[in-house]
Amino acid sequence: MRNILVVVGSGMKSGNTYRLTDAFCKGAEEAGHVVNKVFLGDKKIVGCSGCGACQKNGNKCSIQDSMQDIYPSFTQCDTLLLASPLYFWSVSAQTKAFIERLYAISKEDSYPHRDTLLLMTAGDDNFWTFEQPVSYYRFFTKALGWTDVGIYTAGGCDGCEGNRHIDEKHLTAAYKMGLSLS
Ligand SMILES: Cc1cc2nc3c(=O)[nH]c(=O)nc-3n(C[C@H](O)[C@H](O)[C@H](O)COP(=O)(O)O)c2cc1C
């Protein structure tokens, strides 16, 4: 049984990324995992300022924003799921800010181990649509010594012009991914 911290780096609670994540979580919960979902769209999290205070004062970040509420959840989880819409061929700014702020928990560039997953949605559906963020995700998780246990990318989603839509096939795939997570 896993304790999964699910970080949804989208601005829309009714959006494609949130729905994709919900489908995954349903499967994961049915499989017996504990899911703690955090929606960054209603949080205020800025990027790391690089002040270095966290490295001198017991890993406490000096920036007083919503990330302070998320650090305890990160400490408790064994698995981290990052969910993000594709924004300008990358993860969203909210997602990137969350990742940067994890610096506060590092000790001499060493991070406590986590298994990780990535879920993404995008308007385009080319073979290269998710190349940049997937490459980034693989790179930084490996650099932190973390273990990737799953990636799902949902291309061809309709966007923010009033007709948001994610195909049922993606929701089914994400649900099955959660259900089959060991
Ligand atoms: C600011 C912005 C940038 C986007 N950039 C891309 C992009 O680079 N490539 C792409 O295929 N879709 C892009 N999209 C479309 C979204 O990735 C897509 O609609 C996604 O499913 C939205 O997720 P959400 O409903 O969770 O907000 C962009 C949308 C916005 C609002």
The ligand as an SDF file (V2000), in Angstrom:
LIG
                    3D

 31 33  0  0  0  0  0  0  0  0999 V2000
   -0.9770   29.0120  -21.5150 C   0  0  0  0  0  0  0  0  0  0  0  0
   -1.2420   27.7380  -22.2660 C   0  0  0  0  0  0  0  0  0  0  0  0
   -0.2010   27.1410  -22.9490 C   0  0  0  0  0  0  0  0  0  0  0  0
   -0.4260   25.9470  -23.6440 C   0  0  0  0  0  0  0  0  0  0  0  0
    0.6120   25.3880  -24.3260 N   0  0  0  0  0  0  0  0  0  0  0  0
    0.3890   24.2470  -25.0290 C   0  0  0  0  0  0  0  0  0  0  0  0
    1.4570   23.6410  -25.7590 C   0  0  0  0  0  0  0  0  0  0  0  0
    2.5940   24.0970  -25.7730 O   0  0  0  0  0  0  0  0  0  0  0  0
    1.1780   22.5230  -26.4770 N   0  0  0  0  0  0  0  0  0  0  0  0
   -0.0740   21.9600  -26.4760 C   0  0  0  0  0  0  0  0  0  0  0  0
   -0.2550   20.9440  -27.1470 O   0  0  0  0  0  0  0  0  0  0  0  0
   -1.0790   22.4820  -25.7590 N   0  0  0  0  0  0  0  0  0  0  0  0
   -0.8730   23.6180  -25.0400 C   0  0  0  0  0  0  0  0  0  0  0  0
   -1.9000   24.1630  -24.3040 N   0  0  0  0  0  0  0  0  0  0  0  0
   -3.1860   23.4250  -24.1920 C   0  0  0  0  0  0  0  0  0  0  0  0
   -3.2840   22.6710  -22.8650 C   0  0  0  0  0  0  0  0  0  0  0  0
   -2.1230   21.9070  -22.5940 O   0  0  0  0  0  0  0  0  0  0  0  0
   -4.4830   21.7200  -22.8610 C   0  0  0  0  0  0  0  0  0  0  0  0
   -5.6540   22.3800  -23.2240 O   0  0  0  0  0  0  0  0  0  0  0  0
   -4.6290   21.0590  -21.4890 C   0  0  0  0  0  0  0  0  0  0  0  0
   -5.4110   19.8930  -21.6090 O   0  0  0  0  0  0  0  0  0  0  0  0
   -5.2690   22.0110  -20.4920 C   0  0  0  0  0  0  0  0  0  0  0  0
   -5.3490   21.3590  -19.2640 O   0  0  0  0  0  0  0  0  0  0  0  0
   -6.3840   21.8210  -18.1320 P   0  0  0  0  0  0  0  0  0  0  0  0
   -7.7690   21.6230  -18.6920 O   0  0  0  0  0  0  0  0  0  0  0  0
   -6.0780   20.9520  -16.9910 O   0  0  0  0  0  0  0  0  0  0  0  0
   -6.0920   23.2730  -17.8640 O   0  0  0  0  0  0  0  0  0  0  0  0
   -1.7140   25.3440  -23.6320 C   0  0  0  0  0  0  0  0  0  0  0  0
   -2.7530   25.9780  -22.9160 C   0  0  0  0  0  0  0  0  0  0  0  0
   -2.5230   27.1590  -22.2510 C   0  0  0  0  0  0  0  0  0  0  0  0
   -3.6470   27.8170  -21.4960 C   0  0  0  0  0  0  0  0  0  0  0  0
  1  2  1  0
  2  3  1  0
  2 30  2  0
  3  4  2  0
  4  5  1  0
  4 28  1  0
  5  6  2  0
  6  7  1  0
  6 13  1  0
  7  8  2  0
  7  9  1  0
  9 10  1  0
 10 11  2  0
 10 12  1  0
 12 13  2  0
 13 14  1  0
 14 15  1  0
 14 28  1  0
 15 16  1  0
 16 17  1  0
 16 18  1  0
 18 19  1  0
 18 20  1  0
 20 21  1  0
 20 22  1  0
 22 23  1  0
 23 24  1  0
 24 25  2  0
 24 26  1  0
 24 27  1  0
 28 29  2  0
 29 30  1  0
 30 31  1  0
M  END
$$$$
